[in-house]
Amino acid sequence: MNNTKYIRTEDGDIIIFSEVINHSQFRNWNPVSAGFIMFYTDKETANPNCKCYGESISLGLKSNPEEDTIRARFQLGMNDY
C-alpha cells in the first residue's frame, strides 16, 4: 500500500505529497489537519475515489477524515462521480 501524505491548509486547500517527505516540511503552509490519503477504485461504480485518514506526528495534527476526504474529492475532480 502506498502511504501518500496530505495536509489541509487553513484556506481549505489539500496538498498531496510523497510519503518520503515529512509533514513538518509544510509547516509554513498553515496546516489545520494532516494525515494520509488512499486512492482506490470504487468496487460498485468502478470510479476513482480517495479517503483521508490518520495523523501527522511531526505536526501534531490529526486528519479530519470526513471533511478532508470531501475537500480532496472536490479538488481532484472526483465529485462528479
N, CA, C and O atoms as a GROMACS GRO file, in nm:
protein
  324
    1MET      N    1   0.083  -0.118   0.000
    1MET     CA    2   0.000   0.000   0.000
    1MET      C    3   0.088   0.124   0.000
    1MET      O    4   0.186   0.132   0.074
    2ASN      N    5   0.052   0.220  -0.083
    2ASN     CA    6   0.127   0.344  -0.093
    2ASN      C    7   0.077   0.442   0.012
    2ASN      O    8  -0.042   0.475   0.015
    3ASN      N    9   0.164   0.490   0.098
    3ASN     CA   10   0.126   0.583   0.203
    3ASN      C   11   0.149   0.726   0.158
    3ASN      O   12   0.246   0.790   0.200
    4THR      N   13   0.062   0.777   0.073
    4THR     CA   14   0.070   0.914   0.027
    4THR      C   15   0.019   1.004   0.138
    4THR      O   16  -0.081   0.973   0.203
    5LYS      N   17   0.088   1.115   0.160
    5LYS     CA   18   0.053   1.206   0.269
    5LYS      C   19  -0.021   1.328   0.215
    5LYS      O   20  -0.018   1.358   0.095
    6TYR      N   21  -0.086   1.399   0.307
    6TYR     CA   22  -0.152   1.524   0.270
    6TYR      C   23  -0.157   1.617   0.390
    6TYR      O   24  -0.144   1.575   0.505
    7ILE      N   25  -0.177   1.745   0.361
    7ILE     CA   26  -0.215   1.843   0.461
    7ILE      C   27  -0.335   1.919   0.406
    7ILE      O   28  -0.353   1.929   0.285
    8ARG      N   29  -0.417   1.974   0.497
    8ARG     CA   30  -0.522   2.067   0.457
    8ARG      C   31  -0.485   2.201   0.517
    8ARG      O   32  -0.465   2.211   0.638
    9THR      N   33  -0.476   2.304   0.432
    9THR     CA   34  -0.437   2.436   0.479
    9THR      C   35  -0.556   2.508   0.541
    9THR      O   36  -0.670   2.466   0.527
   10GLU      N   37  -0.528   2.618   0.609
   10GLU     CA   38  -0.635   2.696   0.669
   10GLU      C   39  -0.727   2.756   0.562
   10GLU      O   40  -0.840   2.795   0.593
   11ASP      N   41  -0.680   2.764   0.438
   11ASP     CA   42  -0.763   2.811   0.326
   11ASP      C   43  -0.848   2.699   0.268
   11ASP      O   44  -0.929   2.723   0.178
   12GLY      N   45  -0.830   2.575   0.317
   12GLY     CA   46  -0.909   2.462   0.271
   12GLY      C   47  -0.846   2.384   0.158
   12GLY      O   48  -0.905   2.286   0.110
   13ASP      N   49  -0.727   2.424   0.113
   13ASP     CA   50  -0.659   2.351   0.006
   13ASP      C   51  -0.600   2.221   0.059
   13ASP      O   52  -0.551   2.214   0.172
   14ILE      N   53  -0.605   2.118  -0.024
   14ILE     CA   54  -0.544   1.990   0.007
   14ILE      C   55  -0.413   1.980  -0.071
   14ILE      O   56  -0.412   1.992  -0.193
   15ILE      N   57  -0.302   1.959   0.000
   15ILE     CA   58  -0.171   1.941  -0.062
   15ILE      C   59  -0.133   1.795  -0.044
   15ILE      O   60  -0.127   1.746   0.069
   16ILE      N   61  -0.108   1.724  -0.155
   16ILE     CA   62  -0.076   1.582  -0.153
   16ILE      C   63   0.071   1.564  -0.190
   16ILE      O   64   0.120   1.629  -0.283
   17PHE      N   65   0.141   1.477  -0.117
   17PHE     CA   66   0.284   1.461  -0.142
   17PHE      C   67   0.331   1.320  -0.102
   17PHE      O   68   0.257   1.245  -0.038
   18SER      N   69   0.451   1.289  -0.139
   18SER     CA   70   0.510   1.156  -0.117
   18SER      C   71   0.531   1.125   0.031
   18SER      O   72   0.552   1.214   0.113
   19GLU      N   73   0.525   0.996   0.061
   19GLU     CA   74   0.549   0.951   0.198
   19GLU      C   75   0.692   0.973   0.244
   19GLU      O   76   0.718   0.968   0.365
   20VAL      N   77   0.786   0.998   0.155
   20VAL     CA   78   0.925   1.019   0.195
   20VAL      C   79   0.949   1.161   0.246
   20VAL      O   80   1.056   1.190   0.298
   21ILE      N   81   0.851   1.249   0.231
   21ILE     CA   82   0.860   1.386   0.279
   21ILE      C   83   0.786   1.397   0.413
   21ILE      O   84   0.676   1.344   0.428
   22ASN      N   85   0.846   1.464   0.508
   22ASN     CA   86   0.782   1.485   0.638
   22ASN      C   87   0.671   1.588   0.628
   22ASN      O   88   0.684   1.688   0.557
   23HIS      N   89   0.562   1.563   0.699
   23HIS     CA   90   0.454   1.662   0.706
   23HIS      C   91   0.508   1.798   0.751
   23HIS      O   92   0.463   1.903   0.704
   24SER      N   93   0.604   1.797   0.843
   24SER     CA   94   0.655   1.921   0.901
   24SER      C   95   0.719   2.014   0.799
   24SER      O   96   0.734   2.133   0.826
   25GLN      N   97   0.755   1.962   0.682
   25GLN     CA   98   0.811   2.048   0.579
   25GLN      C   99   0.706   2.143   0.521
   25GLN      O  100   0.740   2.235   0.447
   26PHE      N  101   0.580   2.120   0.554
   26PHE     CA  102   0.472   2.206   0.507
   26PHE      C  103   0.417   2.294   0.620
   26PHE      O  104   0.307   2.348   0.608
   27ARG      N  105   0.492   2.307   0.726
   27ARG     CA  106   0.451   2.385   0.844
   27ARG      C  107   0.413   2.528   0.806
   27ARG      O  108   0.316   2.583   0.859
   28ASN      N  109   0.488   2.589   0.714
   28ASN     CA  110   0.464   2.728   0.675
   28ASN      C  111   0.339   2.747   0.589
   28ASN      O  112   0.302   2.860   0.558
   29TRP      N  113   0.275   2.638   0.550
   29TRP     CA  114   0.151   2.646   0.471
   29TRP      C  115   0.029   2.657   0.563
   29TRP      O  116  -0.085   2.656   0.516
   30ASN      N  117   0.053   2.668   0.692
   30ASN     CA  118  -0.053   2.681   0.792
   30ASN      C  119  -0.154   2.566   0.788
   30ASN      O  120  -0.273   2.590   0.769
   31PRO      N  121  -0.107   2.443   0.806
   31PRO     CA  122  -0.199   2.329   0.804
   31PRO      C  123  -0.291   2.327   0.927
   31PRO      O  124  -0.252   2.365   1.038
   32VAL      N  125  -0.414   2.283   0.903
   32VAL     CA  126  -0.510   2.268   1.013
   32VAL      C  127  -0.541   2.121   1.039
   32VAL      O  128  -0.593   2.086   1.145
   33SER      N  129  -0.509   2.035   0.940
   33SER     CA  130  -0.520   1.891   0.959
   33SER      C  131  -0.420   1.825   0.865
   33SER      O  132  -0.377   1.884   0.766
   34ALA      N  133  -0.385   1.702   0.897
   34ALA     CA  134  -0.284   1.631   0.818
   34ALA      C  135  -0.295   1.481   0.843
   34ALA      O  136  -0.344   1.437   0.947
   35GLY      N  137  -0.248   1.406   0.747
   35GLY     CA  138  -0.250   1.261   0.761
   35GLY      C  139  -0.211   1.194   0.632
   35GLY      O  140  -0.118   1.236   0.563
   36PHE      N  141  -0.284   1.089   0.599
   36PHE     CA  142  -0.256   1.010   0.480
   36PHE      C  143  -0.380   1.009   0.390
   36PHE      O  144  -0.492   1.027   0.437
   37ILE      N  145  -0.356   0.987   0.261
   37ILE     CA  146  -0.467   0.979   0.166
   37ILE      C  147  -0.449   0.852   0.083
   37ILE      O  148  -0.342   0.826   0.029
   38MET      N  149  -0.555   0.776   0.074
   38MET     CA  150  -0.554   0.650  -0.001
   38MET      C  151  -0.639   0.669  -0.126
   38MET      O  152  -0.750   0.721  -0.120
   39PHE      N  153  -0.586   0.625  -0.241
   39PHE     CA  154  -0.659   0.629  -0.366
   39PHE      C  155  -0.700   0.487  -0.403
   39PHE      O  156  -0.622   0.393  -0.386
   40TYR      N  157  -0.823   0.472  -0.453
   40TYR     CA  158  -0.872   0.339  -0.489
   40TYR      C  159  -0.982   0.352  -0.592
   40TYR      O  160  -1.030   0.462  -0.620
   41THR      N  161  -1.022   0.240  -0.645
   41THR     CA  162  -1.135   0.234  -0.738
   41THR      C  163  -1.254   0.178  -0.663
   41THR      O  164  -1.247   0.070  -0.604
   42ASP      N  165  -1.365   0.251  -0.666
   42ASP     CA  166  -1.488   0.208  -0.601
   42ASP      C  167  -1.537   0.079  -0.667
   42ASP      O  168  -1.554   0.075  -0.789
   43LYS      N  169  -1.559  -0.025  -0.589
   43LYS     CA  170  -1.598  -0.156  -0.643
   43LYS      C  171  -1.736  -0.152  -0.709
   43LYS      O  172  -1.758  -0.221  -0.808
   44GLU      N  173  -1.828  -0.074  -0.656
   44GLU     CA  174  -1.964  -0.070  -0.710
   44GLU      C  175  -1.974   0.011  -0.838
   44GLU      O  176  -2.045  -0.028  -0.930
   45THR      N  177  -1.903   0.125  -0.844
   45THR     CA  178  -1.917   0.214  -0.959
   45THR      C  179  -1.799   0.210  -1.055
   45THR      O  180  -1.810   0.258  -1.168
   46ALA      N  181  -1.688   0.152  -1.013
   46ALA     CA  182  -1.563   0.148  -1.090
   46ALA      C  183  -1.504   0.287  -1.111
   46ALA      O  184  -1.423   0.306  -1.202
   47ASN      N  185  -1.545   0.384  -1.030
   47ASN     CA  186  -1.493   0.520  -1.038
   47ASN      C  187  -1.378   0.539  -0.940
   47ASN      O  188  -1.372   0.471  -0.838
   48PRO      N  189  -1.286   0.631  -0.972
   48PRO     CA  190  -1.177   0.659  -0.878
   48PRO      C  191  -1.232   0.726  -0.753
   48PRO      O  192  -1.333   0.797  -0.758
   49ASN      N  193  -1.166   0.701  -0.641
   49ASN     CA  194  -1.209   0.758  -0.515
   49ASN      C  195  -1.087   0.777  -0.426
   49ASN      O  196  -0.977   0.731  -0.459
   50CYS      N  197  -1.105   0.844  -0.314
   50CYS     CA  198  -0.996   0.861  -0.218
   50CYS      C  199  -1.055   0.868  -0.078
   50CYS      O  200  -1.174   0.888  -0.058
   51LYS      N  201  -0.967   0.849   0.020
   51LYS     CA  202  -1.007   0.854   0.160
   51LYS      C  203  -0.890   0.909   0.242
   51LYS      O  204  -0.778   0.861   0.230
   52CYS      N  205  -0.918   1.009   0.324
   52CYS     CA  206  -0.818   1.066   0.415
   52CYS      C  207  -0.830   1.000   0.551
   52CYS      O  208  -0.940   0.967   0.596
   53TYR      N  209  -0.716   0.980   0.617
   53TYR     CA  210  -0.715   0.912   0.746
   53TYR      C  211  -0.585   0.940   0.820
   53TYR      O  212  -0.491   0.996   0.762
   54GLY      N  213  -0.578   0.903   0.944
   54GLY     CA  214  -0.454   0.906   1.022
   54GLY      C  215  -0.421   1.042   1.080
   54GLY      O  216  -0.508   1.124   1.106
   55GLU      N  217  -0.291   1.062   1.101
   55GLU     CA  218  -0.243   1.185   1.163
   55GLU      C  219  -0.098   1.212   1.127
   55GLU      O  220  -0.028   1.125   1.075
   56SER      N  221  -0.054   1.333   1.155
   56SER     CA  222   0.085   1.371   1.138
   56SER      C  223   0.150   1.386   1.274
   56SER      O  224   0.112   1.473   1.353
   57ILE      N  225   0.246   1.302   1.302
   57ILE     CA  226   0.318   1.310   1.429
   57ILE      C  227   0.408   1.433   1.429
   57ILE      O  228   0.419   1.502   1.531
   58SER      N  229   0.473   1.462   1.315
   58SER     CA  230   0.568   1.573   1.310
   58SER      C  231   0.500   1.709   1.324
   58SER      O  232   0.564   1.804   1.369
   59LEU      N  233   0.372   1.719   1.285
   59LEU     CA  234   0.298   1.844   1.302
   59LEU      C  235   0.208   1.843   1.425
   59LEU      O  236   0.160   1.947   1.469
   60GLY      N  237   0.185   1.725   1.480
   60GLY     CA  238   0.094   1.713   1.592
   60GLY      C  239  -0.051   1.741   1.552
   60GLY      O  240  -0.129   1.794   1.631
   61LEU      N  241  -0.086   1.703   1.428
   61LEU     CA  242  -0.222   1.725   1.377
   61LEU      C  243  -0.286   1.594   1.336
   61LEU      O  244  -0.219   1.505   1.283
   62LYS      N  245  -0.414   1.582   1.361
   62LYS     CA  246  -0.490   1.466   1.315
   62LYS      C  247  -0.563   1.501   1.187
   62LYS      O  248  -0.586   1.618   1.156
   63SER      N  249  -0.599   1.399   1.114
   63SER     CA  250  -0.682   1.422   0.997
   63SER      C  251  -0.826   1.443   1.042
   63SER      O  252  -0.866   1.402   1.152
   64ASN      N  253  -0.901   1.506   0.957
   64ASN     CA  254  -1.045   1.520   0.976
   64ASN      C  255  -1.104   1.439   0.860
   64ASN      O  256  -1.140   1.497   0.758
   65PRO      N  257  -1.114   1.307   0.875
   65PRO     CA  258  -1.142   1.219   0.761
   65PRO      C  259  -1.262   1.259   0.675
   65PRO      O  260  -1.252   1.258   0.553
   66GLU      N  261  -1.373   1.293   0.737
   66GLU     CA  262  -1.492   1.324   0.657
   66GLU      C  263  -1.473   1.452   0.576
   66GLU      O  264  -1.490   1.452   0.454
   67GLU      N  265  -1.438   1.562   0.642
   67GLU     CA  266  -1.423   1.689   0.572
   67GLU      C  267  -1.306   1.688   0.475
   67GLU      O  268  -1.320   1.735   0.362
   68ASP      N  269  -1.191   1.634   0.517
   68ASP     CA  270  -1.074   1.631   0.431
   68ASP      C  271  -1.098   1.548   0.306
   68ASP      O  272  -1.055   1.586   0.197
   69THR      N  273  -1.167   1.434   0.320
   69THR     CA  274  -1.197   1.350   0.204
   69THR      C  275  -1.289   1.424   0.107
   69THR      O  276  -1.268   1.418  -0.014
   70ILE      N  277  -1.391   1.492   0.158
   70ILE     CA  278  -1.482   1.568   0.071
   70ILE      C  279  -1.404   1.676  -0.004
   70ILE      O  280  -1.423   1.693  -0.124
   71ARG      N  281  -1.317   1.748   0.066
   71ARG     CA  282  -1.237   1.854   0.002
   71ARG      C  283  -1.142   1.795  -0.102
   71ARG      O  284  -1.128   1.850  -0.211
   72ALA      N  285  -1.077   1.684  -0.070
   72ALA     CA  286  -0.984   1.621  -0.164
   72ALA      C  287  -1.058   1.574  -0.288
   72ALA      O  288  -1.011   1.595  -0.400
   73ARG      N  289  -1.172   1.510  -0.270
   73ARG     CA  290  -1.252   1.463  -0.384
   73ARG      C  291  -1.290   1.580  -0.475
   73ARG      O  292  -1.280   1.569  -0.597
   74PHE      N  293  -1.332   1.691  -0.416
   74PHE     CA  294  -1.371   1.808  -0.494
   74PHE      C  295  -1.250   1.865  -0.568
   74PHE      O  296  -1.257   1.893  -0.688
   75GLN      N  297  -1.140   1.882  -0.496
   75GLN     CA  298  -1.020   1.941  -0.554
   75GLN      C  299  -0.963   1.854  -0.666
   75GLN      O  300  -0.908   1.906  -0.762
   76LEU      N  301  -0.975   1.722  -0.654
   76LEU     CA  302  -0.922   1.630  -0.755
   76LEU      C  303  -1.023   1.600  -0.865
   76LEU      O  304  -0.994   1.521  -0.955
   77GLY      N  305  -1.140   1.661  -0.860
   77GLY     CA  306  -1.241   1.640  -0.964
   77GLY      C  307  -1.314   1.507  -0.952
   77GLY      O  308  -1.369   1.458  -1.051
   78MET      N  309  -1.315   1.448  -0.833
   78MET     CA  310  -1.382   1.321  -0.812
   78MET      C  311  -1.525   1.340  -0.764
   78MET      O  312  -1.595   1.242  -0.738
   79ASN      N  313  -1.570   1.465  -0.753
   79ASN     CA  314  -1.704   1.493  -0.702
   79ASN      C  315  -1.813   1.468  -0.806
   79ASN      O  316  -1.931   1.468  -0.772
   80ASP      N  317  -1.776   1.446  -0.930
   80ASP     CA  318  -1.874   1.424  -1.036
   80ASP      C  319  -1.922   1.281  -1.042
   80ASP      O  320  -2.013   1.250  -1.119
   81TYR      N  321  -1.863   1.192  -0.962
   81TYR     CA  322  -1.897   1.050  -0.969
   81TYR      C  323  -2.004   1.015  -0.869
   81TYR      O  324  -2.045   0.900  -0.862
   0.00000   0.00000   0.00000
